[in-house]
Structures are given as C-alpha cells and as structure tokens.
Amino acid sequence: MTRTYVPLTVALAGLLASAWLDATNTDAERAAADIGFAFPVALPGLVLAASATWVLRERPGDAVGRVLGVVAVVWSIDGTLSGWLAHGYAHDSVGTDAAFWFVARFGAVLLSGLTALLLLYPTGRLLGGRWRPVSAAALAASFALPVMLVLAPDDVVYTTPVPGVSTELVTLPVTDAAAEALLHLGQVLTLGSVAVAVALLWVRHRHADARQRTQLRWLLWAGIMCVLLVLAGATLSVSGGVTTVLLDVAVITLAASLGIGLVRPDLGDVDALVAWTLTTAAVAVAVVVLDLAVLATGTAVLGDRLDERGVTLVVLVLAVVVYGPLRSWLGDHVRRVLLGRRGDRYGAVSQLAARLETSGTVDEQLPALAGAVAETFKVGHVRVDVLTPDGGVLSASHGRPPADVQEIDIAYQGERVGRLALPAQGFRSMLSHRDQGLLVDLVRQAAVAIRARLLATELQESRERLVLGREDDRRRIRRDLHDGLGPALGGVALRLQAAGNAIDTDPARARELVGLARTEVSDALDDVRRLVHDLRPPALDDLGLEAAVRQQADRVRSELDVTVSADGTTRLPAAVEVAAYRIVAEALTNVVKHAGADRVDVRLVAGGTALDVTVADDGRGIGADVTAGVGLLSLRERAEELGGRCEVVCPDTGGTTVHAVLPYGRGTAPERSTP
C-alpha cells in the first residue's frame, strides 16, 4: 500500500473504532467524562482523508494534499481518542492519560493545519516576493497555541483539573501567571495567523490565472458555507449534538471544496453555486423574519382567539404564498448584484444584439459592445479592441481603467479578430470557464459583425477604386494610343508616302526616309510592348510564373544570393500569376534597396485553393518606428484585391519575411509540376 492511502486507512480505522466505542460506552460513562459520541467527531476525518487521497492520486506530492492528509489523520485520531476517554474513565484503561493529553493539548494543531492549507492553496507553495516573509511568519505563528498547550502546566490549561489525570510532559520554568499570559498570547497569534492567511488569499487572487481563480472560488464558497453554519448555530442556540453536526457539515464542505478545487475546478458552475448559497441564506432569513413577524402580529391582533395550532397554520400559509416569489426575486437580485447577467446567456445575447442593431456606425457599435459586456459581467472597466482587415486596431472602452488588467484574445476561424481587457482584480473579475466561454462568444460575434461592416465598407471603397482605376487605365491607354502610337504611325505613313514619291527621282532620299520610318516603327513597337507589359508582364506568357520569377531573381543576383523554389505553379489564374509576380518583384526590390541582406529565399507553393508566396531575407529587418511606404502598402493591396492577405514580419531569427496568401477558388486547382 502506498503512502497515498495512509490517511484514508487511518481515518477509516478510526471511524470504525469510534463506532465500536460509541456502541460500547454507556450514556452514564459519556456523561461522567463530559464527552459526547465519538463517531460524529471522527467522521470529518474520513472525508478529509478521502479528499487528500483524491488530490495525492491526481497530483502526486502536492503540498496541499499532504497537509490535508496530516490534518485528516490528526482529526481522526482526535475523534477516536475522545471515545476512548469515556471508556478509559469508566474502566481505568491503559492509555487514558495519553488520550486526554492528545485531545486536550495536541488537538489544537488542527488550527495550524488550517492556516497551512490557506497559505498553500491552490499552488502548493507560499506566496512569493514581498509576501513570502509574511506567509512564513503566519505559518510559524500558527503553532504558537499548540506549543503553549503542550508546555503549559495543567492548572493553566484546565479550568477544572481532572482528578488523577496528569498530562504534563514538559513544562515551562515560569510561574502560572506567566504561563497563562503566554497561553493567551499563543491564542492571539494562532487565531491571527488564520486571519492573515485569509487576507493573503485575496493577494494570491490578484496574481492568479483563470484556473487558479476558479480554484479560489471553490474555497470562497466553502468559506461562505462555514460562516453561515457557524452563524446558524450561534443564532439558534442549538444543543451540543446539533452544533457537532453543523461543525461536521462545515468541515466536510471545506474538505470537498478543497478536493474539487485542486483536481476538478471546472466540475460545475461555482459562481452559480455561490449565488445560490447566498440566495438560499437570504431566503431563509427572510422566511424566519416573516414567521416571527406574522406570529407577533397575530398574537398582538388576535390575542387568545387563535390557539397555537391556528397561528402555526397562518404562518405556514403565508410562508408558502410568499416563499416562492420571494426566493425567485432574491435569487435574481443576488445574482444580478454579484455577477451581472452572466447567468442569463440568452438575455445577454439579446441585449447585445439589440444594442448593435440600434447602433448605426462602427464608431457607435464598439462603445455599445463595451457597455454591454460591462453590464453583463458587472465589471467597472471594459476595453474592446477589434482588428481591422488592413491590420489596424479600433478600440473603445467603458469605465475608468484600473491599474491592473487581464487581456483575452478573441479568435474566429483560427484568426485573431480582437482583444478584450477586463480588471484583473476583484470578485467580479474572477471568470469561470463558463463565464469566459460566454464572454468570448459575445465579443467574437460582435467583433465579427463589426469586421463584416468594415469589410462591406472596404468592399464598396474597393469597388469604387476598381472602377476609378479601370477608367484611369482606359484614359491612360487612350492617351498613349492617341498621343503616342497614333502620331508615330501617322508619321511613318507620311515618311513611307514621301519615300514612294522620291524612289524614282532620288533613291538615296527614299532609302533614308524608309530607314527613318523603320526607326519610328521600332519605337512604336517599344511603346506597344510597354503598354502590354503594364497590362500583363509578357514573361508570364512566354516563360510561366516560375521562370518569370527566376528571371526577376537573376536581375538582382549580382547584389545578393537568391534561391527560388516553386511547387504546383504551372496552371494558375492570370490574376494570381500577375499578383504573385508583382509581389515578388517589389519584395526583391525592397531587399536590394533597404535590407542590407546577403541572401534571400523565394518560395511559391500552390495548395488546393491558394498560392503561398514567401520572400525571406537575412537582412537588418524593419524597425518598429518605420512607417509603411508605398511599396509595402502595394503588397497588401495586390493580395487584398484577390481576397487574400499579405504580412510583412521580422522574425526573432532576424531579417524580414514577406508572406502572401493569394486564393484562386476551389474550381481552379492547379496541376502539380513534374520534376
């Protein structure tokens, strides 16, 4: 049997022994020893041990699990020995003094265990930085009371010494008054260490990630339950047996919460559990107050006209009539106050949709989105960043920004479309996995809607640019043909006519005119080639994309070492070939002019639906303060005209990489080139 199961084995044996002792001891024996049943005292030890075993199985060597196991063993032994005391007093059994010493003196070490659990949960380590000395001091102070109980004389520890029983092992060489003062100091230090450990949990929360915050919320719920159970016992003035049961429920709740928080923090919606607990407590208080008010009112108004049974019936009827609506109203109100509308997923989506619908422009939609998130999650500050298709960022915020924020990336179809910033501190900033899922869903849909509107606007602008560009091209071609090629051809015709007229009378002059006409025709052909090249590079038709790119590489090979690799580029749409050719040419020009590189790699890879173009150099890169020029902007524009994208990045290894993705549709899949 491994050490993992030692706490569970000890606790189970202790619980069985406690049950046997309870069955053996008589009521008179328990009354004589002033001790109740041992089984309820030992039961929490079994739950603590089960939780510790679960934690150590899932997280071997975890410090919190080990401390939990030690606490479970001590608790189980304490409960079992309390049953042995009643038996020992009645039968003068061996070990009665040792059992009394353990229960009366050593049992206080459980407070030290509680402090250690609070200081180590959930990471298993003390807080670092400036808080580590505080944590270490609190842990050391937690042992003050157990140590003083072990060292103090019997007259100081027990207000009513037990006849014939001595538990003094080692005592301090001080007077009883000094020992009593030290004992009180130990009580203050130990209880103070518990308070410090609770305060440090909030410090830990400030530096916790999302999972750790969920783990801390399980401990928060357990703390709320313990406080409510203690208040219930103190308010109702219940008997000792009921008090023991309430204590058992509190410890069992704490043990279960620690185990769930460490192993399965996403087991359930802990935020809803906290809200439900507070709601139930508020309803219980309201019902009790209602019962008392009705009872007092009925007694004052009706006097003796209703007997106790009639008053009880009136109270029950009113409680039933009021309880349901009151509980529903309190539940909604508590959840709304504590957590906003994060529990009402449909309401949150509807509210966001209504706000976006009533917002006209993007400048209005972003603030509406930030406000909707702030209201839904009841946080004081929200900042929403939406990445625009051209690489820019649109931002809007709601509320005053805190000193510390947490940022959540929003992705859509594998692409980051935005970012959300929320306060990193405070109860409401603790997001469960369910909350974070709702938050991401809300912002993702809104960000996609905003980007869609931006894309629609950009598409309209792009169409306008295309129309204007087409008309500009037509005007330029018309001007070139009318002002350049037309007059040139007209001049050729005139020279040829003059040559024809002079061929009989002045052959030399005719040959000269024909030569001039030939020159003018050559110039006109150059103009035609220039026009054709502007429309589509001839090399693409003559050589193909790969060879045309290699030709561009040869153009700069005297300046740097260029390698070109291509795959699947034999049959591509004309527009894709032109865009790829222009992007490579512009990128190579930029490398020669600005990069100071020794080597550049050009890769063209055609997949099923897109052509990947990569130009990577080993130069100096692009500074963060450099503004994109016409060349870089033209790279993006050529890719975006085809519905693709072009990125210019500087990797950590150095240099600059231009990466363009040019889609060409599913119906035009290229054929792979053969080697």
C-alpha positions in Angstrom: 0.0 0.0 0.0 1.4 3.3 -1.0 1.6 6.4 1.3 -1.2 7.9 -0.7 -3.7 5.7 1.0 -2.3 6.0 4.6 -4.6 8.9 5.6 -7.7 7.1 4.3 -6.7 3.9 6.0 -6.1 5.6 9.4 -9.3 7.6 9.1 -11.4 4.5 8.2 -9.9 2.5 11.1 -10.5 5.5 13.4 -14.1 5.8 12.3 -14.8 2.1 12.9 -13.1 2.3 16.3 -15.2 5.3 17.1 -18.4 3.5 16.2 -17.4 0.5 18.3 -16.6 2.8 21.3 -20.0 4.6 20.9 -21.7 1.3 21.0 -19.7 0.1 24.0 -19.8 3.2 26.1 -23.0 3.9 28.1 -24.7 7.3 28.4 -23.6 7.4 32.0 -19.9 6.8 31.1 -20.1 9.6 28.5 -21.7 11.9 31.0 -19.1 11.2 33.6 -16.3 12.0 31.1 -18.3 15.0 29.8 -17.8 13.7 26.3 -20.3 13.1 23.5 -20.4 10.5 20.8 -17.1 9.9 19.1 -18.4 8.9 15.6 -19.6 12.4 14.6 -16.3 13.8 15.7 -14.3 11.3 13.7 -16.5 11.4 10.6 -15.0 14.6 9.1 -11.6 13.0 9.3 -12.7 10.3 6.9 -13.9 13.0 4.4 -10.7 14.9 4.8 -8.7 11.8 4.2 -10.8 10.9 1.1 -10.2 14.4 -0.3 -6.4 14.1 0.5 -6.2 10.7 -1.2 -8.0 12.0 -4.3 -5.6 15.0 -4.5 -2.5 12.9 -4.0 -3.6 10.4 -6.6 -4.2 13.1 -9.2 -1.3 15.4 -8.1 1.4 13.2 -6.5 3.5 15.0 -4.0 1.2 18.0 -3.8 1.9 20.0 -0.7 -1.8 20.9 -0.1 -2.7 17.2 -0.4 -0.1 16.2 2.1 -1.1 18.8 4.6 -4.7 17.8 4.1 -3.7 14.2 4.8 -2.0 15.1 8.0 -5.0 17.1 9.2 -7.2 14.1 8.4 -5.1 11.8 10.4 -4.9 14.1 13.4 -8.7 14.7 13.2 -9.5 11.0 13.0 -7.2 10.2 16.0 -8.7 13.1 18.0 -12.2 11.8 17.4 -11.3 8.2 18.2 -9.5 9.1 21.4 -12.4 11.2 22.6 -14.4 8.0 22.6 -11.6 6.1 24.3 -11.7 8.7 27.1 -15.2 7.8 28.2 -14.2 4.1 28.1 -11.0 4.8 30.0 -12.5 6.8 32.8 -15.1 4.1 33.4 -12.7 1.1 33.2 -9.4 2.7 34.2 -8.0 1.6 30.9 -4.4 1.9 29.8 -3.6 5.0 27.7 -6.3 7.2 29.2 -3.8 9.9 30.2 -2.2 9.9 26.7 -5.6 10.1 25.1 -6.6 13.0 27.3 -3.3 14.8 26.5 -3.8 14.4 22.8 -7.4 15.6 22.9 -6.9 18.5 25.3 -3.5 19.7 24.2 -2.2 18.4 20.9 -5.6 18.7 19.1 -5.0 22.4 18.7 -2.5 21.7 16.0 -5.5 21.4 13.7 -5.6 25.2 13.6 -2.1 25.2 12.3 -3.2 22.8 9.6 -6.0 25.1 8.6 -3.5 28.0 8.4 -1.1 25.9 6.3 -3.9 24.9 3.9 -5.0 28.5 3.4 -1.4 29.6 2.8 -0.5 26.9 0.3 -3.8 26.6 -1.6 -4.0 26.1 -4.6 -0.4 26.1 -5.9 1.2 24.2 -3.0 3.7 27.0 -2.5 3.8 30.1 -0.3 3.3 33.4 -2.0 6.5 34.8 -3.5 8.1 38.1 -3.5 7.5 40.5 -0.6 4.6 38.4 0.7 6.8 35.3 1.4 8.1 36.6 4.7 4.5 37.4 5.7 3.4 33.9 4.8 6.2 32.3 6.6 5.6 34.4 9.7 1.9 33.5 9.7 2.7 29.8 9.3 5.2 30.0 12.2 2.7 31.9 14.4 0.0 29.3 13.8 2.0 26.9 16.0 2.1 29.3 19.0 -1.1 27.9 20.6 -0.3 24.2 20.1 3.2 24.7 21.5 1.9 26.6 24.5 -0.7 24.0 25.2 1.9 21.3 25.2 4.3 23.3 27.5 1.8 24.9 29.9 1.0 23.3 33.3 -2.3 21.5 34.0 -3.5 24.3 36.3 -3.3 26.8 33.5 -4.6 24.6 30.7 -7.7 23.2 32.6 -10.1 25.4 34.5 -11.3 22.3 36.3 -8.4 19.8 36.6 -9.4 16.1 36.2 -8.7 14.2 39.4 -6.0 11.5 39.0 -5.0 12.7 35.5 -1.7 14.5 34.7 -0.8 15.5 31.1 2.3 17.5 31.9 5.1 16.1 29.8 7.4 19.2 29.7 6.5 22.5 31.4 7.9 25.9 31.1 10.1 27.1 34.0 7.8 30.1 34.6 5.1 31.0 37.1 1.5 30.1 36.4 0.7 33.7 35.7 3.4 34.0 33.1 2.3 30.7 31.6 -1.3 31.9 31.4 -0.2 35.1 29.7 1.9 33.1 27.2 -1.1 30.9 26.6 -3.3 33.9 25.8 -0.6 35.2 23.5 -0.5 31.9 21.7 -4.2 32.1 21.2 -3.9 35.6 19.7 -1.0 34.6 17.4 -2.6 31.4 16.2 -6.0 32.9 15.5 -4.3 36.0 14.0 -2.4 33.7 11.6 -5.7 32.3 10.3 -6.9 35.8 9.7 -3.6 36.7 7.9 -3.9 33.5 5.8 -7.4 34.5 4.7 -6.2 38.0 3.8 -3.3 36.5 1.7 -5.8 34.6 -0.3 -7.0 37.9 -1.8 -3.4 38.8 -2.5 -2.9 35.5 -4.2 -6.0 36.1 -6.3 -4.5 39.3 -7.7 -1.7 37.3 -9.3 -3.7 34.2 -10.2 -4.5 32.9 -13.7 -8.0 31.9 -14.8 -7.8 28.3 -13.4 -6.4 29.4 -10.1 -9.2 31.9 -9.7 -11.7 29.2 -10.3 -10.0 27.1 -7.6 -10.1 30.1 -5.2 -13.8 30.5 -5.8 -14.4 26.9 -4.6 -12.6 27.9 -1.4 -14.7 31.1 -1.2 -17.9 29.0 -1.4 -16.7 26.7 1.4 -15.8 29.8 3.5 -19.3 31.2 2.9 -20.9 27.9 3.9 -18.7 27.7 7.1 -19.7 31.2 8.1 -23.4 30.5 7.5 -23.3 27.3 9.5 -21.5 28.9 12.4 -23.9 31.8 12.4 -26.8 29.4 12.3 -25.5 27.5 15.3 -24.9 30.7 17.3 -28.2 32.3 16.3 -30.4 29.4 17.0 -28.6 28.4 20.3 -28.8 24.7 19.4 -27.7 21.9 21.6 -24.3 20.4 21.6 -25.3 17.5 19.3 -26.6 19.8 16.7 -23.6 22.0 17.0 -21.4 19.0 16.3 -23.5 18.2 13.2 -23.1 21.7 11.9 -19.4 21.6 12.5 -19.2 18.3 10.6 -21.1 19.8 7.7 -18.7 22.8 7.7 -15.6 20.6 7.7 -17.0 18.2 5.1 -17.9 21.1 2.9 -14.4 22.5 3.2 -12.7 19.1 2.5 -14.9 18.5 -0.6 -14.3 22.1 -1.9 -10.5 21.7 -1.5 -10.5 18.4 -3.4 -12.7 19.7 -6.2 -10.8 22.9 -6.4 -7.5 21.2 -6.7 -8.5 18.3 -9.0 -11.6 19.3 -10.9 -12.2 23.1 -10.6 -14.4 23.0 -13.7 -16.7 20.3 -12.3 -19.6 22.8 -12.0 -20.5 26.5 -12.2 -19.1 27.7 -8.9 -20.3 31.2 -9.5 -23.9 30.0 -9.7 -23.2 27.9 -6.6 -22.1 31.0 -4.6 -25.1 33.0 -5.8 -27.5 30.1 -4.9 -25.9 29.8 -1.5 -26.3 33.4 -0.7 -29.8 33.4 -2.2 -30.9 30.5 -0.1 -29.4 32.1 3.1 -31.2 35.3 2.3 -34.5 33.5 1.7 -34.1 31.5 4.9 -33.5 34.7 6.9 -36.5 36.3 5.2 -38.8 33.4 6.0 -37.7 33.3 9.6 -38.3 37.0 9.9 -41.6 36.6 8.2 -42.6 33.9 10.6 -41.7 35.9 13.6 -43.5 39.0 12.2 -46.6 37.1 11.5 -46.5 35.4 14.8 -46.0 38.7 16.7 -48.7 40.4 14.6 -51.2 37.5 15.1 -50.5 37.5 18.8 -51.0 41.2 19.1 -54.1 41.4 17.0 -55.9 38.2 17.7 -54.7 37.6 21.2 -56.2 34.4 22.5 -58.7 34.0 19.7 -56.3 31.7 17.8 -54.7 28.8 19.5 -51.1 27.7 18.8 -52.3 25.4 16.0 -54.2 28.2 14.3 -51.3 30.6 14.4 -48.9 27.9 13.0 -51.4 27.3 10.2 -51.5 31.0 9.3 -47.7 31.2 9.4 -47.4 28.2 7.1 -49.9 29.5 4.6 -48.2 32.9 4.4 -44.8 31.3 4.1 -45.9 29.1 1.2 -47.6 32.0 -0.6 -44.6 34.4 -0.1 -41.7 31.9 -0.2 -41.7 31.0 -3.9 -41.9 34.6 -5.3 -39.5 35.9 -2.6 -36.9 33.2 -3.4 -37.1 33.9 -7.1 -36.8 37.6 -6.6 -34.0 37.3 -4.2 -32.2 34.8 -6.4 -32.3 37.1 -9.4 -31.4 40.1 -7.4 -28.4 38.5 -5.7 -27.1 37.1 -9.0 -27.6 40.4 -10.7 -25.8 42.3 -7.9 -23.0 39.8 -7.6 -22.4 38.6 -11.2 -24.4 40.8 -13.5 -26.3 38.9 -16.3 -23.6 36.3 -16.9 -26.0 33.6 -15.8 -28.7 34.6 -18.3 -27.0 33.7 -21.5 -30.0 34.3 -23.8 -30.6 37.6 -22.1 -27.0 38.7 -22.6 -27.0 37.8 -26.3 -30.4 39.5 -26.8 -29.2 42.7 -25.1 -26.0 42.8 -27.1 -28.0 42.2 -30.4 -30.4 45.0 -29.5 -27.5 47.4 -28.8 -25.7 46.6 -32.0 -28.9 46.9 -34.0 -29.6 50.4 -32.7 -26.0 51.5 -33.3 -25.5 52.9 -36.7 -21.8 53.1 -37.4 -18.8 51.2 -36.2 -17.9 54.2 -34.0 -21.2 53.7 -32.2 -21.1 49.8 -32.2 -17.8 49.5 -30.4 -18.8 51.6 -27.3 -22.1 49.7 -27.3 -20.2 46.4 -27.2 -18.0 47.6 -24.3 -21.0 48.8 -22.4 -22.9 45.6 -23.0 -20.0 43.5 -21.7 -19.6 45.7 -18.6 -23.3 45.4 -17.8 -23.5 41.7 -18.4 -20.5 40.9 -16.2 -20.9 43.7 -13.7 -17.4 45.0 -14.1 -16.2 48.6 -13.8 -14.0 48.7 -16.9 -14.0 47.0 -20.3 -11.9 47.8 -23.3 -12.6 46.2 -26.7 -10.1 46.1 -29.5 -11.2 45.0 -32.9 -8.5 44.2 -35.6 -9.4 45.8 -38.9 -8.8 43.9 -42.1 -6.0 46.3 -43.1 -4.1 45.5 -39.9 -5.2 48.4 -37.8 -7.0 48.4 -34.4 -10.3 50.0 -33.4 -10.7 50.5 -29.7 -13.5 51.5 -27.4 -13.6 51.4 -23.6 -16.2 51.6 -20.9 -15.5 52.9 -17.4 -12.3 54.0 -15.7 -9.3 51.8 -16.5 -7.8 50.1 -13.4 -4.1 49.7 -12.7 -4.1 46.0 -13.5 -6.0 44.4 -16.3 -6.3 41.0 -17.9 -6.5 40.6 -21.6 -8.3 37.9 -23.5 -7.7 37.2 -27.2 -10.7 36.7 -29.4 -10.3 34.4 -32.4 -12.6 33.5 -35.3 -11.8 30.6 -37.6 -8.3 30.4 -36.3 -7.6 34.1 -36.9 -7.3 36.7 -34.1 -10.0 39.3 -34.6 -9.9 41.2 -31.4 -8.8 41.6 -27.8 -10.8 42.2 -24.6 -9.4 43.9 -21.5 -11.0 43.5 -18.1 -10.0 44.3 -14.5 -7.6 41.7 -13.1 -8.7 42.3 -9.5 -11.9 42.0 -7.7 -14.6 39.3 -7.1 -16.4 40.0 -10.4 -13.3 39.7 -12.5 -13.0 36.1 -11.5 -14.2 34.3 -14.6 -15.1 30.6 -14.6 -14.7 28.6 -17.8 -18.4 29.0 -18.5 -18.2 32.8 -18.0 -15.1 33.1 -20.2 -16.9 31.0 -22.9 -19.9 33.3 -22.8 -17.6 36.4 -22.8 -15.6 35.1 -25.8 -18.8 34.1 -27.6 -20.4 37.6 -27.1 -17.3 39.5 -28.2 -16.5 37.2 -31.0 -19.9 37.6 -32.6 -19.9 41.3 -32.1 -16.3 41.6 -33.4 -17.2 39.6 -36.5 -20.3 41.7 -37.1 -18.2 44.9 -36.8 -15.5 43.5 -39.1 -18.2 42.5 -41.6 -19.4 46.1 -41.6 -15.8 47.3 -42.1 -15.3 44.8 -44.9 -18.5 45.9 -46.5 -17.4 49.5 -46.4 -13.9 48.5 -47.6 -15.5 46.4 -50.4 -17.6 49.4 -51.5 -14.5 51.6 -51.5 -12.6 48.8 -53.3 -15.2 48.7 -56.0 -15.0 52.4 -56.3 -11.3 52.2 -56.6 -11.6 49.5 -59.2 -14.0 51.5 -61.3 -11.9 54.6 -61.0 -8.7 52.6 -61.7 -10.3 51.0 -64.7 -11.3 54.4 -66.1 -7.9 55.8 -65.3 -6.3 52.8 -67.2 -8.6 53.4 -70.1 -7.8 57.1 -70.1 -4.1 56.4 -69.9 -4.2 53.8 -72.7 -6.3 56.1 -74.8 -3.8 58.9 -74.2 -0.9 56.7 -75.0 -2.5 55.5 -78.2 -3.8 58.9 -79.2 -0.8 61.0 -78.3 2.0 58.4 -78.8 1.2 55.5 -81.0 -1.2 57.3 -83.3 1.1 60.2 -84.3 4.0 57.8 -84.6 2.1 55.6 -87.1 0.9 58.7 -88.9 4.5 59.9 -89.2 5.5 56.5 -90.5 2.8 56.7 -93.1 3.9 60.1 -94.3 7.5 59.1 -94.5 6.6 56.0 -96.5 4.5 58.1 -98.8 7.4 60.6 -99.2 9.7 57.7 -99.9 7.4 56.4 -102.5 7.3 59.7 -104.2 11.1 60.0 -104.2 12.0 56.4 -105.1 12.3 57.2 -108.9 13.9 60.6 -108.7 16.0 60.4 -105.6 16.5 56.7 -104.5 19.0 57.7 -101.8 16.5 60.0 -100.2 13.8 57.3 -100.4 16.1 54.8 -98.6 16.8 57.4 -95.9 13.1 58.0 -95.4 12.4 54.3 -95.2 15.2 54.0 -92.6 13.6 56.7 -90.5 10.2 55.0 -90.8 11.8 51.7 -89.7 13.2 53.5 -86.6 9.8 55.1 -85.8 8.1 51.7 -86.2 10.6 50.2 -83.7 9.9 53.0 -81.3 6.2 52.4 -81.7 6.7 48.7 -81.1 8.6 49.6 -77.8 5.6 51.7 -76.8 3.3 48.8 -77.6 5.4 46.4 -75.5 5.4 48.9 -72.6 1.6 49.1 -72.8 1.3 45.3 -72.9 3.8 44.9 -70.0 1.8 47.2 -67.9 -1.3 45.2 -68.6 0.4 41.8 -68.0 4.1 41.0 -67.9 5.0 39.2 -71.1 7.3 36.9 -69.3 4.4 35.2 -67.6 3.0 34.2 -71.0 6.4 33.5 -72.5 8.0 31.6 -69.6 5.4 30.9 -67.0 5.3 32.1 -63.4 8.3 30.1 -62.0 10.6 31.0 -64.9 9.5 34.7 -64.8 10.2 34.8 -61.1 13.6 33.3 -61.7 14.2 36.0 -64.3 13.4 38.6 -61.7 15.9 36.8 -59.3 18.6 36.9 -62.0 18.1 40.7 -62.2 19.3 41.1 -58.6 21.6 38.2 -58.3 24.6 40.4 -58.7 23.6 42.1 -55.4 22.8 39.1 -53.3 22.4 35.3 -53.3 18.8 34.4 -54.4 17.2 31.0 -54.3 13.8 30.3 -55.9 11.7 27.2 -55.3 8.2 26.6 -56.7 5.6 23.8 -56.4 2.4 23.5 -58.3 2.6 26.8 -60.2 2.1 25.5 -63.8 -1.6 26.4 -64.1 -2.9 29.3 -62.1 -5.4 32.1 -62.8 -3.9 35.0 -64.7 -4.8 37.5 -61.9 -3.0 35.3 -59.3 0.1 35.0 -61.5 0.3 38.7 -62.0 -0.2 39.5 -58.3 2.5 36.9 -57.3 4.9 38.2 -59.9 4.4 41.8 -58.8 4.7 40.9 -55.1 8.0 39.0 -55.7 9.4 41.8 -57.9 8.5 44.5 -55.3 9.8 42.5 -52.4 13.2 41.8 -54.2 13.5 45.5 -55.0 12.9 46.4 -51.3 15.5 43.8 -50.2 18.1 45.3 -52.5 17.3 48.9 -51.5 16.7 48.6 -47.8 17.5 45.3 -46.2 21.3 45.1 -46.5 20.9 41.3 -46.8 23.3 38.7 -48.2 20.7 36.1 -49.0 17.0 35.9 -49.9 14.8 32.8 -50.4 11.7 33.0 -52.7 9.1 30.2 -52.3 6.0 29.7 -54.4 3.7 26.9 -53.2 0.2 26.3 -54.7 -2.2 24.4 -52.5 -5.7 23.4 -53.2 -7.3 26.8 -53.1 -4.5 29.4 -52.6 -0.9 30.3 -53.6 1.5 30.9 -50.8 4.2 33.4 -51.7 7.2 33.9 -49.3 10.2 36.1 -49.7 12.5 35.9 -46.7 15.9 37.7 -46.3 18.6 37.7 -43.7 18.9 41.5 -43.5 18.6 44.0 -40.8 14.8 43.8 -40.6 12.3 46.7 -40.3 12.4 49.0 -37.3 9.4 49.3 -35.0 9.2 53.1 -35.7 9.3 52.7 -39.5 6.1 53.8 -41.3 4.9 51.5 -44.1 5.7 53.1 -47.5 4.0 52.9 -50.9 5.9 49.6 -51.7 4.7 47.8 -48.6 1.1 49.1 -49.0 1.1 48.0 -52.6 2.0 44.4 -51.5 -1.1 44.3 -49.2 -3.3 45.9 -51.8 -2.4 43.4 -54.5 -3.2 40.5 -52.1 -6.4 42.0 -50.8 -7.6 42.7 -54.3 -7.9 38.9 -54.7 -9.4 38.4 -51.3 -6.1 37.3 -49.8 -3.7 38.8 -47.3 0.0 39.9 -47.2 2.0 40.1 -44.0 5.4 41.6 -43.5 7.1 40.4 -40.3 10.5 40.4 -38.7 11.1 37.0 -37.0 13.3 36.6 -33.9 15.9 35.0 -36.0 16.4 38.2 -37.9 15.7 39.5 -41.4 12.3 40.3 -43.0 9.7 37.9 -44.3 7.0 38.8 -46.8 4.2 36.2 -46.8 1.3 36.5 -49.1 -1.7 34.1 -49.5 -3.5 34.5 -52.8 -6.7 32.5 -53.1 -7.8 31.3 -56.5 -11.0 29.4 -55.7 -11.8 25.7 -55.5 -12.7 25.3 -59.2 -9.2 26.2 -60.4 -6.9 23.9 -58.5 -3.5 23.9 -60.1 -1.7 20.9 -61.6 1.4 19.9 -59.8 4.5 20.5 -61.7 6.6 17.4 -62.5 10.3 17.5 -61.9 
